Amino acid sequence: MANHKSALKRARQNAKRRLRNRNLKSTYKSEIKSFITLINENKIDEAKTSLPHLHKTIDKAQTKGVMPKNTASRYKSNLTIRLNRVLSQA
């Protein structure tokens, strides 16, 4: 455990930030799972409407530093490609 006053404060801050990051990560992962489920169940219209909200959630996680910029871009790109692939088959 930390002994200095500043180290104790950093430990408190890190604990708060870890919880905040975990919450954001959980949110975007849950939304990705539900989006993929919609695609697998052929609920294309619902998937189309949820994609912009999913992009917004991923962007928010990237802005807050939960994920790197390129990772966020890759997620968004792959999810859009996945939806477009299903749309072209329908």
C-alpha positions in Angstrom: 0.0 0.0 0.0 1.1 3.6 -0.7 2.7 5.6 2.1 3.0 9.1 0.7 0.0 11.4 0.6 0.3 11.9 -3.2 0.6 8.1 -3.7 -2.6 7.5 -1.7 -4.4 10.1 -3.8 -3.1 8.5 -7.0 -4.4 5.1 -5.8 -7.8 6.6 -5.1 -7.9 8.2 -8.6 -6.8 5.0 -10.3 -9.5 3.1 -8.6 -12.1 5.6 -9.8 -10.8 5.6 -13.3 -10.6 1.8 -13.5 -14.3 1.6 -12.6 -15.2 4.3 -15.2 -13.1 2.5 -17.9 -14.6 -0.8 -17.0 -18.1 0.6 -17.3 -17.4 2.2 -20.7 -15.8 -1.0 -22.0 -18.7 -3.1 -20.8 -21.1 -0.8 -22.5 -19.5 -0.9 -26.0 -18.9 -4.6 -25.8 -22.6 -5.3 -24.9 -23.7 -3.1 -27.7 -21.4 -4.9 -30.2 -22.8 -8.2 -29.0 -26.4 -7.1 -29.5 -25.6 -5.6 -32.9 -24.1 -8.9 -34.1 -27.1 -10.8 -32.6 -29.4 -8.6 -34.7 -27.4 -9.3 -37.8 -27.4 -13.1 -37.1 -31.2 -13.1 -36.5 -31.7 -11.2 -39.9 -33.2 -8.1 -38.1 -31.6 -5.9 -40.7 -33.7 -2.8 -40.1 -33.0 -2.8 -36.4 -29.3 -3.3 -37.0 -29.3 -0.4 -39.5 -30.8 1.9 -36.9 -28.5 0.7 -34.1 -25.3 1.2 -36.1 -25.0 5.0 -35.7 -25.6 4.7 -31.9 -23.0 2.0 -31.8 -20.5 4.2 -33.6 -21.2 7.0 -31.1 -20.6 4.7 -28.2 -17.3 3.5 -29.7 -16.2 7.1 -30.4 -17.0 8.1 -26.8 -14.9 5.2 -25.5 -12.1 6.3 -27.7 -12.3 9.9 -26.7 -12.2 9.0 -23.0 -9.1 6.9 -23.6 -10.6 3.5 -23.1 -9.4 2.3 -26.5 -6.8 3.6 -29.0 -7.9 5.6 -32.0 -7.0 2.9 -34.6 -8.8 0.2 -32.6 -12.0 2.3 -32.5 -11.7 2.9 -36.3 -11.2 -0.8 -36.9 -14.2 -1.8 -34.8 -16.4 0.7 -36.7 -15.1 -0.4 -40.1 -15.6 -4.1 -39.4 -19.1 -3.7 -38.0 -20.1 -1.6 -41.0 -18.6 -4.1 -43.5 -20.5 -6.9 -41.7 -23.8 -5.0 -42.0 -23.2 -4.1 -45.7 -22.3 -7.8 -46.5 -25.7 -8.9 -45.1 -27.5 -6.0 -46.9 -25.9 -7.0 -50.3 -27.1 -10.7 -49.8 -30.6 -9.7 -49.0 
